Amino acid sequence: MQEKKPRVPSEAARVKRNYVLSKVPEILELRNQGMFWKDIAEKVKLNEKTCRRYYKKNN
């Protein structure tokens, strides 16, 4: 039986993840100020679902 190689994220995936993680404090702050998800997503240049997901993980 062949062994599966561990999955290594691509360079692009790492770059995007680092960008998203750098925006998490801003997402938290804007949401706590009562801003809507659509407005937050436009401001930090991310998808609305991505903003919600990372807000949930970090709050």
N, C-alpha and C positions, 0 to 999 in steps of 0.2 A: 504494500500500500504506500502511495506517495505521501510525503509529508507536505502539508500546506505551508507556504511561505507566509510569514506575518505580513499583514497589509500595511504598507507604508503610504501615508498621504502624499499626494503630489505637492510640488513646490507651490503651485497656485492655491491649493487648498490650505496650506499652512499660512500663506500670505493673507488670504481672506479671513481665516480664523483669528489671526493676530490683529487684523484691522477691526473685526467685530469685537474682540475682547477689549481693544483700546477704547471703543465707544460705549462700553457697558456703563461706566460711571455717568456719562452724559445722558444715556437712556434712562437710568434710574432717577437722575435729577429732574429731567424734563417730565417724566411720568408723575413724580411726586408733586410737581407744580400744577398738575391737572391737565397737561397737554394730551390731546388725542393721539392714538397710535399712528394714524395716517400722517399727521403733522410731524411726529417724531421721526418716522421712517424717511420722510422727505428731507428733514434737517440733517440727519446723520448718513443719508444716502445708502440706506439698507432697505430690505424688504420688510413689510409690516409684520409678517409671521416671524421673521428672524428676530426682530426687536422684542416681540412678545415672548418668544422662547427664552432668550437670554435674560429678560427681565424676570421671568418665572424662576429660572435657575439661580439667580443672584439675589432674590428678594424673599 
